[in-house]
Every structure is written in structure tokens, then in C-alpha cells.
Amino acid sequence: MANAQVQRMSQLMAKTLRDDPADAEVLSHKLLVRAGYVRRTAAGIWSWLPLGKKVLANVERVVREEMDAIGAQEVLLPALLPREPYDATGRWDEYGQELFRLKDRKGGDYLLGPTHEEIFTLLVKDQCTSYKDLPVILYQIQSKFRDEARPRAGILRGREFLMKDSYSFDTADEGLAEAYARHREAYQRIFTRLGLDYRIVAATAGAMGGSKSEEFLAPAEAGEDTFADCPNCDFAANTEAISYALQPVDGSAVPALEEIPTPGTPTIETLAASLGVQASDTLKNLLVKVDGEIVAVGVPGDREVDLGKVEEHFAPAAVEMVTEADFAGRPDLVRGYVGPQGLGEKVTYIADPRVAPGTAWITGANKADTHARNVVAGRDFEVDEYVDVVVVQEGDPCPTCGTGLKLDRAIEIGHIFQLGRKYADALKLDVLGQNGKPVRVTMGSYGIGVSRAVAALAEQTADEQGLCWPKEIAPADVHVVAAGKALQTELALDVAGKLAAAGVRVLVDDRAGVSPGVKFTDAELIGVPQILVAGRRSAEGVLELKDRRTGEREEVSVEDAIARLTA
């Protein structure tokens, strides 16, 4: 086994902090800064210090090994990219304000890459001309850039982040399905090796496009994604991807529509209280603007509209809430009393599947201080399009088996897509087929948040004392602590050297003038898996070995310590 490095804390550029950063909201942000792994450069932009860089490099190593194992080839493409390919796919405009745009000295338009589908497509177009050149899987580990409106949570939601993105290219859909399956299995191995607790859930394709899409989520309180898990079957999905079948009912026995005076009831709460009905009996109609055109969104009154789902449905069109000025320009739309009946062609009406044909509602009558009851979908109004647009709630039925769903928060650590031919069509990626005719290539796209994985691990594995890294990605295998006296420091450096010679990665706290208490606290905070202390029995050659995760301690000789830590 090759000699490993001994990193001496007396020479390490990493200052630990006793207090949490004032702007820190989540555990990983607090601990990664306090333990000297990262430092803030600007909002959403982070510098990785030596300990942090080691952890990041270890995550990269695991990712590389598993990507290489499925036959993927690593490349490195530029982060500074020309506008033209993104114009061809429409994403120069679709990305909106999240895209970092810039001009060179000659006035040419460029961007900082948020993702690289276009550039990989053009690379393959340049290099692969025949079906014999395919299939191929290419990947890179590269910095990505997105101009987040509210960068937060430390490295979890930054404007610059490190990502592994890979792309498969094949001439047949069967080949795409095989590459997708190979990536899925590789991701399972990667996240298992990293020590992450994760779930694989159905997801929406979003701006990426394509058909099948799944996310790898790490459950954590700091997560920005909400996923649903069925306790009775294997259904699991990001709440944005949950959809329900439309189930019409027989509304033939519902009496005719009747308008009723309801002064002072512009909200669902005031309406339900005034009429003595449940909020679920009412129909809520939210007005939005889609590229400037007003659209009404109908959901049961006891449910909230998920604006993210609305935006997803209409993407890349811009979705905004209507304003007072919009109402002023449309006297046919009465704030607080809008109903779908009578909107006609003036307003597009989309509704959640719960507003199925035959269902009857109490809703606005499009007149001030007036509502209507016995308003039946399909009889009194038509739905232009059904879209799952409600916020999913705990206990909603599983779309597969009907059991009440459980909801949890999670951090997205990976996402895989069967893109199909969206980018190949836009950029005309063809190869010569077996019959001598051009064949349009089909693609897959597969991402892992490398820097996000570090934060997710911190969130999942930390305890009250600090970070607690799995061995595979820790910055060292053992943290040797010299309690303070010269003899203790001498023993600590001696055992550190012997461990390193045996291939063990060692961080040794040899700092002079630092109290034992501070050293012990820092060792817990930094989170190396094993802590070896040269303390009160150093003169006898006896050390204390502590497991950082379990807290178990035992006294060992130098020889036993080396044997245990090299086993």
C-alpha cells in the first residue's frame, strides 16, 4: 500500500469557528463553515478550503469510478459557451433570468453553462458520423452557473456549483433505454458508496424535455423538494410529478344553476362561513397571466394552487399573477367573484382533475357580491384543459393503490432523463445508418450534484457535536490529537507517520498553545471517522481510540492502533 499524507493542523489553512454564521439557515451551511470546509465569496458563490476540497474530490472519485465502470468516457467542455446552440434549442430565452449572459469585446453573446446538452450534441455531431461510432456515453465533472434569485442554504443552492453531467447517444430507442438503465444502476452504486440515504422517485422533465425522468432524492429537513411515498406499494414521486386520472361523475340529478346574493364574501373562507358549507364544496378560480394573456385555474376551494405546476405546464411561457390594473382593464372579471361559467373564449380555463365533468360547485357568478350554486362542470362550463395543479397534501390517495401518501422533504442529488430526439432535432444530429441513409440520434441526459452531495451528506450524518463523514468521502481516515504536552505531541506525530506509511490518511492536531478541550471539540466538529488521542497515558505508549459516529472509546497500544486502523 502506498504511503499516505499526514496533514498537520499546525500548517492547515482552516480556522474553526465556535459560533454559527449569522446568515446560516440550515445545518450543512452552519457546520461546513464552522469546521473550516468552505467560505463565502459572494452570495451563492463559495470557496472550498483544503478540507472541503478533499471531501469534494472524494465524491468526484466515486462518481468517476462508477461512470467509468459503465463504459462512459470523460471529457471536459468549456463553461463559457456561445449563444447560437442555445438559440437553436430555444433555451437562450427559456432559461430567463437564471441564465448568466455576457458579451465579449466584439459584442458577441455568450453564456455561462447551466447545463451542456447542446454542446455535447454538437461534439458528437462533429466526431460521430456513422452508426458504427455509436452508442457512446460521454461525461464531465464541471462547474455550472445559474443566477438564482435567492441563493441560500450555503452550497445547497448556489449560483456556481459542481455537477457531473453525462449524455448517451444511440440510434435506437432500445439503446437509449439500456443506457438509462445502466445510469440508474450506476447512480444506486454511487449514492450507496457515498453513504447517502436516498429515494428514487418519478419526476417531471421540466425545461430539459424528453419522456421518462426520475430523481434521486436525499431525505433531509433542509430539502427544497417535497416527495410522496406510498406506505403500501412501491409508488414514489416528486409531488410536482403526481397526476390523477380524470374520473367523471353523473351530474344529471343536480338542479339548475342558481345565483345567490353573497355580499362581503370575496374569499373561500368568508363564502363557506356565510353559506354554512365546507370549503371543499366551493370552486376556487385563480387568475394568472401567461405571456400576458389571462388564464383561470380552477381547483376545489379547500386546496391550494401549486404555481410551480402551473409554470411547468406553460413553460417556457412566463406566468405572472394578475394585478389591480388587469382587473381594471377587464370589467367582466370581478375580483373575488370569478366563476368559470360565462368566461367563454375570453379566458382560457384549466382545472385540476378533481373538477371532473359532472361535479357540482358553489363558485363566483362574475357579479359583485354574488355567487352561484349547482354549477356543474361540463354542463354549465367547459374546461379547456385538465392539469394536475393542486399542492399535494399528506394523506392524498396514492395514484397506484389509493393508500394515503406520506410526504417528506428531500435534497435532489441526481436526475436522469430520456431526452429522446429534442436536441438532436434542433441541432440536426444524424449519423449514417446501416442502410446508407441518415438516422436521427436519440439521447439521454444524466446529472449528479457533486457539491450538493457534500451538503446532503452533512445534513444526513451530522450530530450535535458536528460533522460525521462516512469513511469513503472523509478528508482523512483518522484524526490524531496531541493533547498538548511535548511527549504527547511526539507520540502523536510518531503514530501519525506510521499510519501514513501503512496507507492511512491522517489529520494530526499538533497545534501548540491550543488547549486539549479546543482540540477535542474541533475533532468532533471536523468529523473524521476515527479519533486517536495521545493523552494522559502517552508515557506508557497508550492511546485512546474513539469512533466518531458511535462515540465508543477504548485504550489501545500504538501497535494495536495501527493494526486496527489498517485492517
C-alpha positions in Angstrom: 0.0 0.0 0.0 1.4 3.4 -0.9 2.3 6.0 1.7 -0.5 8.4 2.5 -0.2 12.0 3.5 0.0 13.4 7.0 -1.9 16.7 7.2 -0.7 18.7 10.2 -3.3 21.2 11.6 -0.5 23.5 12.6 0.0 24.0 8.9 -3.6 23.6 7.7 -5.4 26.6 6.3 -8.7 26.1 8.1 -9.9 28.1 11.1 -12.8 26.6 13.0 -15.5 28.8 14.4 -17.4 28.4 17.7 -20.5 30.2 16.5 -22.8 29.7 13.5 -22.6 32.2 10.7 -25.2 34.9 11.1 -26.8 34.1 7.7 -26.8 30.3 8.0 -30.3 28.7 8.0 -29.5 25.0 7.6 -27.3 22.6 9.3 -24.8 21.9 6.5 -24.3 25.6 6.0 -23.5 26.1 9.6 -21.2 23.2 10.0 -19.3 23.4 6.8 -18.4 27.0 7.6 -17.6 26.4 11.3 -15.5 23.3 10.6 -13.4 25.2 8.0 -14.5 23.4 4.8 -15.9 26.3 2.9 -16.0 30.1 3.0 -18.4 32.5 1.3 -17.0 34.6 -1.5 -20.3 36.3 -2.5 -24.0 35.5 -2.4 -24.3 31.9 -3.8 -20.5 31.7 -4.5 -18.3 29.6 -2.3 -14.6 28.9 -1.9 -13.5 25.3 -1.0 -10.8 25.2 1.6 -8.3 22.3 1.9 -10.5 20.0 4.0 -13.5 20.8 1.9 -11.6 20.2 -1.4 -10.6 16.7 -0.1 -14.2 15.8 0.5 -15.3 17.2 -2.8 -12.5 15.3 -4.6 -13.6 12.1 -2.9 -17.1 12.5 -4.1 -15.7 13.1 -7.6 -13.6 10.0 -7.4 -16.5 7.7 -6.5 -18.6 9.3 -9.3 -15.7 8.8 -11.8 -15.1 5.2 -10.9 -18.8 4.2 -11.3 -19.2 6.2 -14.6 -16.0 4.6 -16.0 -17.4 1.2 -14.9 -20.4 1.5 -17.3 -18.1 2.5 -20.2 -18.6 6.2 -20.1 -15.8 8.4 -21.4 -14.8 11.6 -19.5 -14.3 14.8 -21.4 -14.1 18.4 -20.2 -16.1 21.0 -22.1 -15.9 24.8 -21.6 -18.1 26.6 -19.1 -18.1 29.8 -21.3 -20.4 28.9 -24.2 -21.6 30.7 -27.4 -25.2 31.7 -27.7 -26.0 30.1 -31.1 -26.6 26.5 -29.9 -28.9 27.7 -27.2 -30.8 29.8 -29.7 -31.3 26.7 -31.8 -33.0 24.8 -29.0 -34.9 27.8 -27.6 -33.2 27.7 -24.3 -31.4 31.1 -24.6 -34.9 32.6 -23.9 -36.5 29.7 -22.0 -33.9 29.9 -19.1 -35.0 33.5 -18.5 -33.2 35.4 -15.7 -31.4 32.3 -14.4 -29.0 32.4 -17.3 -25.8 34.3 -16.9 -25.4 36.2 -20.2 -22.4 38.2 -21.2 -20.8 39.8 -24.3 -17.2 39.7 -25.4 -15.3 42.7 -26.6 -16.6 42.3 -30.1 -20.2 42.3 -29.0 -20.8 38.5 -29.3 -23.2 36.9 -27.0 -22.1 34.2 -24.6 -23.4 32.4 -21.5 -22.0 30.6 -18.5 -23.2 27.0 -18.9 -26.2 26.0 -16.7 -26.1 22.5 -18.4 -24.4 21.2 -21.5 -26.9 19.2 -23.7 -26.4 21.5 -26.7 -22.6 21.4 -26.5 -22.4 17.6 -26.1 -24.8 17.2 -29.0 -22.5 19.3 -31.2 -19.4 17.5 -30.1 -20.9 14.1 -31.1 -22.1 15.7 -34.4 -18.5 16.7 -35.1 -17.0 13.4 -34.0 -19.5 10.7 -34.9 -20.7 10.3 -38.5 -21.7 6.6 -38.7 -23.9 4.2 -36.7 -20.6 2.3 -36.1 -19.5 5.2 -33.9 -22.5 4.7 -31.6 -23.6 4.0 -28.9 -21.4 6.3 -26.8 -21.7 7.7 -23.3 -19.7 10.9 -22.5 -19.5 12.7 -19.2 -17.8 15.6 -17.4 -17.4 17.0 -13.9 -17.7 20.7 -14.5 -18.8 23.9 -12.8 -22.3 25.1 -13.7 -23.8 28.5 -13.3 -27.4 29.7 -12.6 -28.3 33.1 -11.5 -30.6 32.1 -8.6 -32.8 34.9 -7.4 -32.4 33.9 -3.8 -29.2 31.8 -3.3 -29.5 30.2 0.2 -28.6 27.3 2.4 -24.9 27.5 1.7 -23.7 25.2 -1.0 -27.1 23.6 -1.4 -28.5 26.5 -3.6 -25.6 28.4 -5.1 -25.1 30.3 -8.3 -22.0 28.3 -9.1 -21.9 24.6 -8.3 -20.1 21.4 -9.3 -22.0 18.8 -11.3 -21.4 15.6 -13.1 -23.4 15.5 -16.4 -23.4 12.6 -18.8 -25.1 12.0 -22.1 -25.8 8.9 -24.0 -26.2 8.8 -27.8 -27.7 5.9 -29.7 -29.5 5.2 -33.0 -32.4 3.3 -31.4 -34.9 3.9 -28.6 -33.9 0.4 -27.2 -30.3 1.7 -26.9 -31.5 4.8 -25.0 -33.5 2.6 -22.6 -30.4 0.4 -22.0 -28.2 3.5 -21.3 -30.8 4.9 -19.0 -30.9 1.6 -17.0 -27.1 1.5 -16.8 -27.0 5.0 -15.4 -29.8 4.2 -12.9 -27.8 1.3 -11.6 -24.6 3.3 -11.5 -26.3 6.0 -9.5 -27.5 3.5 -7.0 -23.9 2.3 -6.5 -22.6 5.8 -6.3 -25.0 7.0 -3.6 -24.7 3.8 -1.7 -20.9 4.1 -1.6 -21.2 7.7 -0.6 -23.3 6.7 2.4 -26.4 8.6 1.4 -29.9 7.6 2.3 -31.8 8.2 -0.9 -35.0 7.5 -2.7 -35.7 7.1 -6.5 -38.9 9.0 -7.4 -40.8 9.8 -10.6 -40.2 13.3 -11.8 -41.1 15.9 -14.4 -38.8 16.5 -17.3 -39.1 20.3 -17.0 -37.1 22.5 -19.3 -34.9 19.5 -20.2 -37.7 17.9 -22.2 -37.9 14.2 -23.1 -40.1 11.4 -21.8 -39.1 9.3 -18.8 -37.5 11.1 -15.9 -36.5 10.1 -12.3 -34.9 12.0 -9.5 -32.6 10.7 -6.7 -33.6 12.4 -3.5 -31.8 12.5 -0.2 -34.4 13.0 2.6 -33.4 15.9 4.8 -35.2 18.8 6.6 -33.2 21.3 4.5 -34.5 19.8 1.3 -36.3 22.1 -1.2 -38.1 19.2 -2.9 -41.2 17.5 -1.5 -41.7 13.9 -2.4 -44.6 11.5 -1.8 -44.1 7.9 -0.7 -46.8 5.3 -0.5 -46.5 3.1 2.6 -48.5 0.3 0.8 -46.9 0.0 -2.6 -43.7 1.0 -4.4 -45.1 4.3 -5.7 -42.8 7.3 -5.0 -42.7 10.6 -6.9 -41.8 14.3 -6.6 -45.1 16.0 -5.8 -44.7 18.0 -9.0 -44.9 14.7 -10.9 -48.0 13.3 -9.3 -51.0 13.1 -11.6 -54.5 11.6 -11.2 -56.8 10.1 -13.8 -59.9 12.2 -14.7 -63.0 10.5 -13.2 -66.3 12.0 -14.5 -69.4 11.6 -12.3 -73.1 11.6 -13.1 -74.3 15.2 -12.6 -77.7 14.7 -14.3 -79.7 15.0 -11.0 -78.1 18.3 -10.0 -80.7 21.2 -10.0 -80.3 24.1 -12.4 -77.6 26.7 -11.7 -78.9 29.3 -9.2 -77.4 32.7 -8.4 -77.4 33.8 -4.8 -76.5 37.1 -3.1 -73.4 36.8 -1.0 -72.3 40.3 0.0 -68.9 40.6 1.6 -67.6 37.1 0.7 -64.7 37.5 -1.7 -62.7 34.7 -0.1 -63.3 31.0 0.2 -63.3 31.3 4.0 -65.9 34.0 4.1 -68.1 32.3 1.5 -68.1 28.9 3.3 -68.9 30.6 6.6 -71.7 32.7 5.1 -73.4 29.7 3.5 -72.6 27.1 6.1 -70.8 24.8 3.7 -67.4 23.1 3.5 -64.6 24.8 1.6 -64.4 21.6 -0.4 -67.9 22.4 -1.8 -66.7 25.6 -3.4 -64.6 26.1 -6.6 -61.6 28.4 -6.3 -60.6 30.2 -9.5 -57.1 31.7 -9.6 -56.3 34.2 -12.3 -52.8 34.3 -13.8 -51.3 35.8 -16.9 -49.5 33.5 -19.4 -47.3 35.6 -21.7 -49.7 38.5 -21.0 -53.0 36.5 -21.6 -55.3 35.8 -18.7 -55.9 32.2 -17.7 -58.2 31.0 -15.0 -57.1 28.0 -12.9 -59.9 26.0 -11.1 -59.4 23.9 -8.0 -61.6 22.8 -5.1 -61.8 25.5 -2.5 -60.1 23.5 0.2 -56.9 23.1 -2.0 -54.1 25.5 -2.9 -52.8 26.0 -6.4 -49.3 24.9 -7.0 -47.9 27.7 -9.0 -44.8 25.7 -9.8 -47.0 23.1 -11.6 -48.8 25.9 -13.5 -45.4 27.3 -14.6 -44.2 23.9 -15.5 -47.3 23.3 -17.7 -47.0 26.6 -19.6 -43.2 26.6 -19.8 -41.4 28.3 -21.5 -44.1 31.0 -21.4 -43.9 33.4 -18.5 -46.5 33.1 -15.8 -47.5 36.0 -13.6 -50.3 36.8 -11.1 -52.9 39.3 -12.3 -52.8 42.8 -10.9 -55.3 45.5 -9.9 -54.5 47.1 -13.3 -55.5 43.9 -15.1 -58.9 43.8 -13.3 -59.4 47.5 -14.1 -59.0 46.7 -17.8 -61.4 43.7 -17.7 -64.7 44.7 -16.1 -66.1 41.3 -16.9 -63.7 39.8 -14.3 -64.9 40.7 -10.8 -62.2 40.2 -8.1 -63.4 37.7 -5.5 -66.4 36.6 -7.6 -64.9 34.9 -10.7 -66.7 31.8 -11.9 -65.9 29.6 -14.9 -69.4 29.9 -16.4 -69.7 32.7 -18.8 -66.0 33.2 -19.3 -66.4 31.8 -22.9 -63.4 32.4 -25.2 -62.3 35.5 -23.4 -60.3 33.5 -20.8 -58.7 30.1 -21.1 -59.9 27.8 -18.3 -57.7 25.0 -16.9 -58.8 22.9 -14.0 -57.5 20.2 -11.7 -58.9 16.7 -12.4 -60.9 17.0 -9.2 -63.1 19.4 -11.1 -64.2 16.5 -13.2 -67.2 16.5 -15.6 -70.4 16.1 -13.6 -69.1 17.6 -10.4 -71.2 20.4 -8.9 -69.8 23.5 -7.2 -70.5 26.8 -5.5 -68.5 29.5 -7.3 -68.4 33.1 -8.3 -71.2 34.4 -10.5 -69.0 37.0 -12.2 -71.0 39.7 -10.5 -70.1 41.7 -7.4 -71.4 40.2 -4.1 -72.9 37.3 -6.0 -72.1 33.6 -6.2 -73.8 30.7 -8.0 -74.5 27.2 -6.8 -75.3 23.9 -8.6 -72.6 24.9 -11.2 -71.8 21.7 -13.0 -68.6 21.0 -14.9 -69.4 20.0 -18.4 -73.0 21.4 -18.2 -72.6 25.0 -17.1 -69.0 25.5 -18.1 -66.3 23.7 -20.1 -62.7 23.0 -19.1 -60.2 23.8 -21.8 -57.6 21.5 -20.3 -57.2 19.4 -17.2 -53.9 19.7 -15.4 -52.8 18.5 -12.0 -52.3 21.9 -10.4 -53.1 21.4 -6.7 -50.5 21.3 -3.9 -50.3 17.6 -2.9 -51.2 17.0 0.8 -50.3 14.3 3.3 -53.0 11.6 3.0 -53.9 12.2 -0.6 -54.6 8.9 -2.3 -51.8 7.0 -3.9 -52.4 7.2 -7.7 -51.5 3.5 -7.9 -53.3 1.8 -5.0 -55.3 4.6 -3.2 -53.5 4.4 0.1 -52.8 7.7 1.8 -49.5 9.2 0.8 -46.7 10.2 3.2 -44.8 13.4 2.4 -41.2 14.2 3.2 -38.6 16.9 2.3 -35.5 16.0 0.4 -32.4 17.3 -1.4 -32.2 16.5 -5.1 -28.8 14.8 -5.7 -29.4 13.3 -9.1 -31.7 13.4 -12.1 -31.9 11.1 -15.1 -33.8 11.8 -18.3 -34.7 10.0 -21.5 -34.4 13.1 -23.7 -35.1 11.4 -27.0 -34.5 13.5 -30.1 -35.4 17.0 -28.8 -31.8 18.3 -29.0 -30.8 16.1 -32.0 -33.7 17.5 -33.9 -32.8 21.1 -33.0 -29.2 20.7 -33.9 -29.7 18.1 -36.7 -27.6 15.3 -35.2 -27.7 12.5 -37.7 -25.4 9.6 -38.5 -25.2 7.3 -41.5 -27.3 4.2 -40.8 -26.7 0.6 -41.9 -28.8 1.2 -45.0 -26.8 4.2 -46.0 -29.5 6.7 -45.1 -29.3 9.3 -42.3 -30.5 8.3 -38.9 -31.6 10.8 -36.2 -29.7 10.1 -32.9 -31.6 9.7 -29.6 -30.2 11.0 -26.4 -30.3 10.6 -22.6 -29.1 13.2 -20.0 -28.0 12.2 -16.5 -26.8 14.6 -13.8 -25.4 14.3 -10.3 -24.9 17.3 -8.0 -21.4 16.7 -6.8 -21.1 19.7 -4.5 -24.8 19.1 -3.4 -23.9 15.6 -2.4 -21.4 17.0 0.1 -24.1 19.2 1.6 -26.6 16.3 1.6 -24.2 14.1 3.5 -23.5 16.8 6.0 -27.3 17.2 6.5 -27.9 13.5 6.9 -24.9 12.4 9.0 -24.1 15.3 11.3 -24.9 15.2 15.0 -24.9 17.7 17.9 -21.1 17.8 18.0 -20.5 18.5 14.3 -19.9 16.7 11.0 -19.6 12.9 10.9 -18.4 11.8 7.5 -18.7 8.3 6.0 -15.2 6.9 5.5 -15.4 6.9 1.7 -15.5 10.7 1.5 -14.0 11.9 4.7 -11.0 14.2 4.4 -8.9 11.7 6.4 -9.3 8.2 7.9 -8.1 9.2 11.3 -7.7 12.4 13.3 -4.8 12.1 15.7 -5.0 14.5 18.6 -2.0 15.5 20.7 -3.4 16.6 24.0 -0.8 19.3 24.4 2.4 18.3 26.2 5.7 17.7 24.2 5.7 14.0 24.9 2.1 13.7 23.7 2.9 15.7 20.5 5.9 13.5 19.9 3.8 10.3 20.2 1.0 11.7 18.1 3.4 12.6 15.2 5.2 9.2 15.5 2.0 7.2 15.3 0.7 9.5 12.5 3.8 8.8 10.5 3.5 5.1 11.0 -0.2 5.1 10.0 0.6 7.2 6.8 3.3 4.7 5.9 0.7 2.0 6.0 -1.5 3.9 3.6 -3.9 5.5 6.2 -4.8 9.2 5.5 -4.0 11.1 8.7 -5.0 14.5 10.0 -2.9 15.3 13.1 -3.6 18.1 15.6 -0.1 19.2 16.6 -1.0 22.8 17.3 0.9 24.4 20.1 -0.8 26.7 22.6 -4.2 25.3 21.9 -6.0 23.7 24.9 -6.9 20.0 24.8 -10.6 20.9 25.1 -10.5 23.0 22.0 -8.7 20.2 20.1 -11.2 17.7 21.2 -14.1 20.0 20.2 -12.5 20.6 16.8 -12.0 16.9 16.2 -15.8 16.3 16.8 -16.7 19.3 14.6 -14.4 18.3 11.7 -16.0 14.8 11.7 -13.2 12.4 10.6 -14.5 8.8 11.2 -11.8 7.8 13.8 -10.2 10.0 16.5 -6.9 8.8 18.1 -5.8 10.7 21.2 -2.3 10.9 22.6 -3.3 11.9 26.2 -2.6 11.1 29.8 -1.0 7.7 29.2 1.3 8.7 26.4 4.3 7.9 28.5 3.2 4.3 28.5 2.6 4.3 24.8 -1.2 4.0 25.3 -3.6 5.9 23.1 -7.4 6.4 23.2 -9.3 5.4 20.0 -12.8 6.8 19.5 -15.3 6.0 16.9 -16.7 9.4 15.8 -20.1 8.1 14.9 -20.9 5.8 17.8 -18.8 7.5 20.5 -17.3 4.2 21.6 -13.9 4.6 23.2 -11.1 2.2 24.1 -7.5 2.4 25.1 -5.0 0.8 22.7 -1.3 0.5 22.3 0.4 2.1 19.3 0.7 -1.4 17.6 -2.9 -2.1 18.2 -4.0 1.3 16.9 -2.0 0.7 13.7 -3.4 -2.8 13.3 -7.0 -1.6 13.9 -6.8 1.4 11.6 -5.1 -0.5 8.7 -7.3 -3.6 8.9 
